[in-house]
Amino acid sequence: MLSDVYFPRVNGVSTSIRTLRRDLDALECASLLVAPQYPEARDDEPGIARVRSRYLPLDPEDRMPVASELERAALALPGGFDLVHIHTPFVAHRVGLRLARRLGIPAVETCHTFFEEYFHHYAPFLPRALLRAFTRAISRAQCNAVDAVIAPSPQMARALRACGVQSEIRVIPTGVDMTGLSGGDGGRFRARHGISPGRPVALTVGRVAFEKNIDFLVAVLERLRVSVPDVLLVIAGEGQALKALRQRIADRGLADHVRFVGYLERTRELPDCYRSADAFVFASRTETQGLVLLEAMALGVPVVSTAVMGTKSILDGARGAVVVTEDAGQFASAVEQVLRNRDLRTSLGTQAAKHVAAHGSGAAMARRLLDLYRSTLRRTRAGESSRVLARP
């Protein structure tokens, strides 16, 4: 496996890779991951090779691995390889494809991110239609260069087909990783952060990035505080939009209604945080899956969310969630109902946990991925590679 990002960088891609590797290992499918080095000193997991990386001035949380070292590290790993699994579309894609061709083995790639609705946040000076056409062309070329593509949701698969992707596409979500993400003490979290036991708390978890649409949640909060004067929005995460978001909150006079708690340690602090909330709120337009929704629901936290792209596949038929449109008034009204009605919260929380249990475990998703690996290997060995660029 190759990726341009991994822990300690906290995001959905890192979580997905860790979950997949753990569950594949349980199925006796060994995996080795090549990922960037980060400045933070830490003990690493087994089976990971770290390579030198460069600072990214526009996104200081991320690092760009040095391509030559990424390839060298992959080739130096012990044992032979049957297949290359690429997780990100930057240096890892180029190196992974070159590595697969050099070794004569198939390459598959997971599309974790819906870049079509992503880049305009970081290049607003360029026409949005131009950026969309550019990202579609890149996605099409990259996906058609590999033997199979993994989409975390049916919505992402349809978007890839609309871009002109002809390679095989399999929908394989990432199962929720409940290792260490259980229990939780909401009272302990509230005490640690000076939040009174009876204060109504709405929570959102994830990167504080422009594409996560947290500005909309701030607009919801502005309406909500009128009907629920002591409401508190807890934002767990960090990111490049943090400074702008803090300023927006201050400008609207909402500083007393928002608590930033940064990234949280997964085995204790994060479950405590989830359990402290009366409602989990989410409005991202760019999720290919939305793992934080599954985590909140697994811990019995009622969800109020829009349903766009990957979040739609999670929330369709989920009786533990209130699905609303991206309308601040409607969203605020739904959150108010959950915050004010204890019986409703209890009912939604119970149903949410049941929905996740039925959604598909990480082990089930790993079995589906292993099936894709095997079918891709069979095709390649039979000389039936599906790479569009390799066809005559």
N, C-alpha and C positions, 0 to 999 in steps of 0.2 A: 504494500500500500504506500502511496505517496500523497503528501498533502502540503500545501503552503501554510497551513495553520494547525496547531494542536495545543493542548494544555501546556503551560499555564494560561494561554489565551482562552478565555471562557466565551464560548458561543455554541450554537447548535451543531456546527460541523464537528467541533472537538468532541462534544457529547455523543454525537452519532458514531464517530469512529471508535471511541472507547467502548460503547455498547456493542457494536458489531464485532470488534476484536474479541471481547470477552465471551460473547455468545458463540462465535465461530470456534473458539478454542474449546468450549464445552462439547462441540460437535467433532472434535479432533481435526479441525481444519486450522493448521498453524498459519499465523500471519506475522509479517514483519513490517513495521512502519518506519518510513523515513520522513522526518519533519524538521522544521527549523529549530535552531537554538534560540533561546530567549535570555536576556540579561539576568533574569532572576535565577539564583542558584536553587536547585531543587533535586530531590531524589526522583528518578524516572521509573517508569514501569518497565517490566521486561519486554524484550523484543522491539525496542525503539532505537533507531540510530538518529542522532541529532547532527545537523550540519550548520556550518557557519551561515549567518543571515545578515541582511542589511536593514538599517533603519528606514522607515517610510515616513517622510516629513508630513504627508497629508493624512496619515493614519498611524500615529505613533504606537498604538497598541499592537499593531501587526508587524511582522517582519517578512522580508523577502529572501527566501533561501537562495544561495549561490548555486546556479544551475549545474556547473561542473562538479561541485562537491555533492550535490544531490544524487547525480548519476553515479559518481564514484562510490558513494556510501552504499547505494543500492546494489552495485555490482560486488561490493566487498562483503555483503552479508553472507553468513554461512548457509550452506544447503542450496539446492536447486529451486527454481521457481516454476510453477505451472501457469501462472497468470499474473498480470499487473492490474491492480485496482487503483484508479486515480480518483481523488476526492475534491480537487480544486482546479479551476481552469487557467491557472497562471503558469508559473515555472513548473509546477508538478505535472501539468498536462503535457507540456513540451517534452520534459524529461521522461515521463512515463511512456509516452508514445514511442519515443526514440529507443527506450529500453526494451519495450515489447518487440519492436521490429528487429533490434539487434539480436535478441535471444530467440526470436521466432516463436513467440508465445502470444496468446490473445491479450487484449486490453479492454477493460470495462471501466466505465466512469459514472459516478453518482453526481447528479445535478442538484446540489444542495441549495443553490441560491437562484432566485428569479431576477436576473440582472436587468431584464427589460424594464422593470419598475424600480430600478435601483440607482443607476448612474446619474439621472437628471438631478438628484439631490446634491451631487458633488460637482456637477458641471452645469449649473443653471443658466450660464451664459450661452450655451449651445442649444439649438432648436431641439425640442423633445422628440419630434418625429425623426430627426437625423440620428439621435442617440439610439432610439428604438430600432431603427433599421440597422445600425452598426452592431448593436448587441445581438440582434437576431442573426445577422450574417456570421458573427463569431461563434454563436451557439450552434448554428447549423453545421459549420465547418468542423468544429471540434467533435460534436456528437457523431457526425458521419465518418470521422477518422478512427473511431473505436469499434470494437466488435459488438458491444451491447451497452445500453444506457439504462441506469437505474433512476427512476423518478420516485420521490417520496410520496407523491399523491397523484390521483387520476387527473386533477386539474393541471399539475405540472406536466404530465405526460401529454395532455391535449395541447398545452402551450408549445411544447417541443415539436409536435407534429405540425402545428400551425406555422412554425418557423421553417419547415421543410426537412426535418430530421427523418432519415430513411432507415437508419440502423434500428435493430430490435430495441424496443423500450419495454422494460418491466417495471410495474409499480410495486415497490417494496418499501413500505414505511419503516422508520426506525422505531422499534418497540421502546416503551418507556423503561429506563434503567432504574429499578427500585433498589439496587444495591446501595445501602446506606441512606436511601431516601425513604425513610419510614419513621413512624413515631412522630416526633416533633413536639415541642412544648411552646405553644403560642404565648402563654403567660410569661415564660422565661425571656422570650424575644422582646415582649413589650416592656418588661422591667429593665432589660439591658439598654433599651433605646428611649426610656422615659415616656412611654405611651401608656396612658391610664387604662386600666382593665376594661372599662365600659365604653371607651371611645370607638365610634364606628370607623373601621379601617378597610379601605380598598387598596389592593396590591397589584402592581405589575412587575414582572421580572423579565430581564433580557438586556441586550446591548442598548445603551442610550444613543441611538443612531437616528438620523433624520427619517430613514425609510421605515422605522418602527411606528411612526405616526403618534408619538407620545404628545405632540402638540395638541392633537385632537382630545386626548384624555385630559389635558389641562383645561381645554374649553368645556369639557363635561364637568370637571371639578368646579369651575367658576359658576355653573348653573346649580350644581348639587349643593354647594355650601349655603344657598339661599334656603333650601328646604331641610338640609341636615347641617346646621351651623357648625358642629364640632367635627365634621368629617375630616379624615386624614388620608391622603394618598401616599403610600409608601412605594418608592421606586428603587428596586434592587438591581444594580448593574452600573456599568460605566461605559463611556464611549465618547466619540468625537463631538457629539451634539450636546454634551453635558453643560458646557459654558453657556451656550445659546438658550438652552432650556431653563437654566437657573435664572437667566436674565428675563425671560418671558414670564416666569412665575413671579418674580419680584415686581415686574411692571404691572401685573394684574392684581397685585396685593394678595397673593396666595401663599406667601412664604410660610405662614403659620399652619398651613393646611397640607404641606408637602414635607416628607422626610426622605432624604437620599441616604441609602445605607451601603451603596457600593456593591462590589462582588462579594458573595458569601461562600464560606466553606461548605461543601456539599453535604457532608455526612451529619452535621449537627446544626449549623447556623441556618442553612437553607430550609430544611424541614421546619425548624422553629418559626422562620419567617412566614412560610406558607400557612402554618397553623394559626398564626396570629391574626390572619386576615378574615374579615367577614365576607369579602367578595374578591375574586380575581378579575381584573379588567384588562382587556386586550383589544387592539384595533389596527394591528399591522396589516398592510396591504400586500406585503411581499413574501410572506412565509410560504415555503414549499411544504411545510408540515406543521410546525407550531408545537415543539416538544414541551414548552413550558405550560401549555394548556393541559396536556396529559399529566404532567407532574402535579399541577394544582388539583386537578380532578382526582388523581389517585390518592391524594391526601385529604380528600373530602371537602375541598374548598369550592363553593359555588362559583360558576363562571358567568360573567356578562361580557359578550364579545361580538364583534362583527364576524362574518364568515366569508372570507375572501381567499382564493387560491387554496393552499394547503389546510388552512383552518376550517374551511368548509367541509373537507372530507372527515375531519375529526369531529366536528360539531353536528353534522347531519345525523339526526336521530338521537342525539345525546340529550336525555331528559334531565341531566344534571347541569345544564347550561341554559342561559337565556340569550338567544341570538337576536341581535338588533341590527338595523342599518346604521350607516355612518351619519347619523343625525344627532347632534349634541343634546337636543331636548329629549328625544326618545331614549337615548343611551342613559342620560341622567335619571330619567324616570324609572328605568329598569333597575339601575343600581340602587336608587332610593328604596324601592320595594324590597330588594334583598336585604339591605341594611336595616330596615325597620321591622322586618317580619322574621322573628326567630324560627318559627315553625317552617317557613318557606326555606330558610337557610339550611335547616337540618335535613329537610326532604331533598333539596337539591344536592347537598353534599353527599348524602347516602347514594343517590342515583348516580352521581358523578363517579364515585369510586367503583360502582358496579359496571359503568360504561367502560372504564379503562381496563378492568379485568377482562371484559369481553372483546376489547378493541384489538388485541393481538400482543402477545408477549414478545420480548426481545428474542427469546429462543425460537419462536415461530417465524419471526422475520428472518433470523439467521438461517433457518432451514430453507426458506425460499431463496435467499441469496446463494446458498450453497448449491441449490438446484440450478440456478442461473450459471454459476461457475462451471458446473459439470456439463451443461448443455452447450455452453460456449466452447469448452475444450473439445467436446465431441465434434462440433462443426469445424473447428480449426484443424483438428487432426484428419478430418475427412476432406480437407481442402475447400471448405465452404465458408470461408470468412465473410462476415456481413459488412465489412468496412466498405463504405461507398467509394472512398478514394482509392481502394485497392482493386476495384472492379475494372475489367477491360472496357 
